[in-house]
Amino acid sequence: MDTAAIGLTSRNLSLPEELILMLLSEKNGYFHQVPGWKLNCAMIGAVVAELSLLSRIDTDLDSLLVIDRTKTGNHSLDFILEQIADDSVQRNTRYWIERLAIHAESIIDSTLDNLVELRILKHHNGGFWTLARSEWIREQDGAPENGTAGHHIKTRIVNAIFTNTIPDPRDIIVVCLVNACDVLRFIFDLDENAEERIKLICKMDLIGRSIATAVQHSIANPLLRHSALTNEIPRVSLRWLLLNPHVRDGNLPALFAEIAEKYGPVFEIRRPFADPMIFLAGPDTNRWAHRNGRMHLRSKDYFADFEKIYGASGVLPSLDGSDHFRLRRAMGPGYSRARLSDQVDQVYNHARKYMAGWSVGDTLPATSLCRRMINAQISSLSLAVDSQDIIDDLIAYKERALKTHIIKAYPKFLLKTPGMKRRAKVVDTLLERIQSVHTPAQRTGCPRNLADEILGLHASDPQLVPESNLRFALSAALIASVYLGDALSFAVYAMASQPDLYDKIRSEADALFGNGDPHGDEFTESATDVTGRFLKECLRMYPIVPMALRDVMNSCVVEGFELPVGSRVFIAQTATHYMGDLFPDPHSFDIDRYLPPRNEHRGPVYAPYGLGTHTCLGHRWLELQLCVNVMLIARHFTIRVSPANYKLRFDPLPSMKPSSKLKFHIAEQRISLHDAKSPGT
Ligand code: HEM
């Protein structure tokens, strides 16, 4: 039997793997509420315990000795064994746990990766993990276990805690470690008997006891967590800032990269009469935000005023923790690439219908041209309505709301002007349209769309998606048109200003569309090699959402600076896009960055879709839609930048777009829009 093919694993799990499976909460897709330091100590404890069970070290309450340096074959275990063996002084377990805790995060990462590879865990976009629904085989019995590996380990621990059988030494260690993290009470319903039994188990095994004691002592030492609190966050000189050329050209990521180069990865900007703003910018702060942000930062506060304007509270971007995970999972299919891929013919139809309005010789404003082109598609695909007549008002209202309530660049009364009050009513017009076409009778036989997902969730779980949130949730679908439309403006600009790339994209488009319109699944990586790399480079140089806002809910130290509880943090995740050591010659457009061995986009230094748990849920969808639109434009038209000597400037707030001076000149129509053949015709 080919076990790999059906998702079975034939090896026993290591203690670090078992610890991860114990701590993983299926409710929030991450670990039970274990603070970072505790988790790190417990993880190193698990490695040390495994080394001890493998007879590589011997440990008791006073000392830890290496007795055999032979490699185990497990990278994490071997790394820790080497660290301990290389030290000439004999130390105790607690010393090693504290000393090695800084390596715990990479061990956690590689353990999670292993478990995903073994198909025991499933990784979800946004940094969430759940148990994969596959059977698995244990080495010693060879017979398939029912249920998942996670359930198996939890069943063993239930037996250890809730029956009087003598537990296996491994189970004792797992109980000791999870107990040291203080989360057994969140995993199981513990009564007094169970608590007594846990105490007893924790005394049963010497290795487990010595490690748990070391973990507990290390956890109890708050000084270790606050050792680096002494640095004061540098304040950026406003004079220096105002003289920076990127303040004038609006290139925020390049500006943040230059500030970080001068002031370091954590800095503060104080505008007169405004609250101080703390910024994080650089590869290490990106890594931190991606991995640890969930423990320390939340989205709820910064978004609250904005969602309230729509009468909403607790919509997807403003949720945290398990509610966020639940809603994100439920909404996933509505934003998936597969959903778009299945209806790609609709994208062709709407795009061609829109382009039919272009005549050779026209010169049209870039931003509204591209936003409307995308909106014609998204309105129909996601909401089954036409919103071309109201999209400008919807956008104007949303942008004003963002500028008053999130960026706080405008006073609040500017959202109450007669013009804005009129635009606010347009949200209701959109809603009425959506509701009128989403009755069960009207939707019979239609492919499921995003509005169906949202309304369905409201019907099945009105606590998670209350009626009061529908106004926001449904109209937010069109906010995506703005982001994607602006990304298309940048892409058309980049194509029109680099004729050699235009030609290459056109050749790829001709190859794909030459024998008729392709199916969605034909947009493979190899068929879209140049276009795909071109779009990656567009989103590096022109990221639409250059930063994210969060509020600190648990104080933390990042790169030696304390972020105090309650402070607002701006994660400038795209500053890295303009750092020369990560993306050499960052101001030059170079699509070969994404070829091996360069692969400059690997890891959280390339972050056009954000970082951590709120990473763009629609990014796979948008990649396909953007690719299709760029290819259709390249195949049918030659577009030039107007005025011909236009130098790119950005309008960066509330999101990045080209300045309003950019126009597109329709220079040539290559192929009639009616010539498109369907496959098989
Ligand atoms: C080029 C266009 C786009 C860019 C650059 C972009 C970027 C982003 C970024 C950076 C975030 C995270 C914001 C944060 O952390 O606060 C985000 C969130 C999100 N995006 Fe996009 N986005 C784009 C288009 C889209 C599209 C077309 C869709 C839908 C089809 C979409 C759906 C979402 C959703 C649902 C979230 C919220 C996820 C959550 O809070 O868990 N985005 N996007």
Residues whose N, C-alpha, C, O or C-beta is under 5 A from the ligand:
A	BS01	HEM	L316 P317 R328 Y335 A480 Y483 L484 A487 I544 V545 A548 P608 Y609 G610 L611 T613 H614 T615 C616 L617 G618 W621 L622
